[in-house]
């Protein structure tokens, strides 16, 4: 297996300092994007979609649990006994302690899927998940939010009983929120996935292999 180039401590520090300049610039860029995100306009969204939950039917407004902000991850529905590996990996990444911290900042998290509730509950039990996970089966919520038949992370703001969609992201926008991806991106071999730009001979595998 190929190894990174071996250099002196002085050469390593120079290379690290050069990379640090680029990292700091990227951080400033991300801060600027976050500032733009906080200033995005919003669009009125229906508040009465019915969701099947373990404690009965709830509306989108109910999912806020009295808080002003709601983040929804739309988990793909691939049919009976077929579960998206990417959505599964992302859901494994959501920590219960993290959800508590979001709540302290007035943000509620809910995972939603077009899968029937019975299928969701069975998969939750199998995976050992305890996070809020409800069914949008039979509604147009996924399509209206922009997820269609895929996955999506959406953000909503509540003003009284009025609900607005303020942000959504899919694909790599969701990918970058995964803890182990963030850590692997710091390591010499990276995520070891075949799409990455890595030196020849370094370990790489199919993304969902």
C-alpha positions, 0 to 999 in steps of 0.5 A, a space after each residue: 500500500 502506498 504511503 504519503 511522502 516522507 519529509 523533514 519536520 521543517 518541510 512538513 511544517 511548511 506544507 502544513 502552513 500552506 494548507 492551513 492558509 487554504 483551510 482558513 480561506 475555506 472557513 471564511 467562505 463557509 462563514 460568508 455562505 452561512 451569513 447569506 443562508 440566514 438572509 434567504 427569503 422564504 416561501 409559504 408552506 402548508 401547515 396541515 400535511 398529515 403525518 403518521 406517528 407512533 402517537 397518532 396523526 400529526 400535522 406539519 405544524 405539530 412536528 415543530 413541538 412548539 419551537 420556531 424552527 424545524 429541520 426535516 430529513 426526507 428518508 428515501 422510500 425504496 419500497 418494502 424491505 428495501 432501505 437506502 444505504 445513504 439514508 441509513 448511513 446518514 440517520 446512523 450519524 444523527 446523535 440524540 445528544 445533538 438533537 437535545 442541543 438543537 432543541 435548546 436553540 429552538 430547533 426540532 429535528 424530524 426524520 420523515 419518509 414516504 414508507 408506511 409507519 409500520 415499515 419505519 417502526 420495524 426498521 427503527 427497531 432493527 437499527 436501534 434508532 430512537 430519533 423522531 421518525 414519522 411517515 408522510 405516506 399518502 401525502 404530497 409532502 415529499 414532492 412539495 418540499 422538493 425531495 420527490 423520490 429522493 432524499 432532502 434536508 429541509 428547514 422550516 420557520 414557524 410564525 404563529 400557525 404560518 409555516 415557511 420553507 427557508 432552506 433545502 439541500 440534497 446530494 453533497 449538501 447532506 453528505 457534508 453533515 455526516 460526522 465520519 465523513 468529516 473525520 475521514 476527510 482529515 485522514 491520509 487515505 480520506 473516505 477511500 471512495 472511488 470518486 475521490 481525487 487521491 494519489 495512485 495506488 491509495 485504497 479506494 472502494 465503491 461509495 456504497 460498497 
